[in-house]
Amino acid sequence: MTKINPIQAAALKTPTEKPAAPPTTSAQPAAQRARSGKAPAVKADTVRKAASTPKIATTAKAAEKNKSVIKPVKEKTPKLKMERDSFTMPKTEYAQFGVLKSRLEKLGQPAKKSELIRAGLMLLSAMADATLKTTLGKVPTIKTGRPKKK
């Protein structure tokens, strides 16, 4: 189905902000991490070597790597509240679900019964008042409720 309802359209138009990244633990000195038990103790020679390496070059390399691996940000749509309902219909009309589902599978667009009902509601709501009235006039009224036990 290609049409969306007004709530979904509004959700798609609103910009989403990316949450701020939490602070990393790499800012802690190595000695402090060793005392806290988060990382093994580091020798003093290793700390001196790390301090002498230029940080600008490593950040430039990291930036180049990050540019090539940019992932698209998925926009989250707000969850729609669902309603459950039951209804009664004649077997001949209920059989149309199977016919429509097989037609859609051949077209490469499989659908569920609920999707078919929702598509029908979209079409009915898009009709003009006079067309809606004549279309609904063609639908026979049936007795609702559960059948009596025999």
Rosetta blueprint (number, residue, H / E / L):
1 M L
2 T L
3 K L
4 I L
5 N L
6 P H
7 I H
8 Q H
9 A H
10 A H
11 A H
12 L H
13 K H
14 T L
15 P L
16 T L
17 E L
18 K L
19 P L
20 A L
21 A L
22 P L
23 P L
24 T L
25 T H
26 S H
27 A H
28 Q L
29 P L
30 A H
31 A H
32 Q H
33 R H
34 A H
35 R H
36 S H
37 G L
38 K L
39 A L
40 P L
41 A L
42 V L
43 K L
44 A H
45 D H
46 T H
47 V H
48 R H
49 K H
50 A H
51 A H
52 S H
53 T L
54 P L
55 K H
56 I H
57 A H
58 T H
59 T H
60 A H
61 K H
62 A H
63 A H
64 E H
65 K H
66 N H
67 K H
68 S H
69 V L
70 I L
71 K L
72 P L
73 V L
74 K L
75 E L
76 K L
77 T L
78 P L
79 K L
80 L L
81 K L
82 M L
83 E L
84 R L
85 D L
86 S L
87 F L
88 T L
89 M L
90 P L
91 K H
92 T H
93 E H
94 Y H
95 A H
96 Q H
97 F H
98 G H
99 V H
100 L H
101 K H
102 S H
103 R H
104 L H
105 E H
106 K H
107 L L
108 G L
109 Q L
110 P L
111 A L
112 K L
113 K H
114 S H
115 E H
116 L H
117 I H
118 R H
119 A H
120 G H
121 L H
122 M H
123 L H
124 L H
125 S H
126 A H
127 M L
128 A L
129 D H
130 A H
131 T H
132 L H
133 K H
134 T H
135 T H
136 L H
137 G H
138 K L
139 V L
140 P L
141 T L
142 I L
143 K L
144 T L
145 G L
146 R L
147 P L
148 K L
149 K L
150 K L
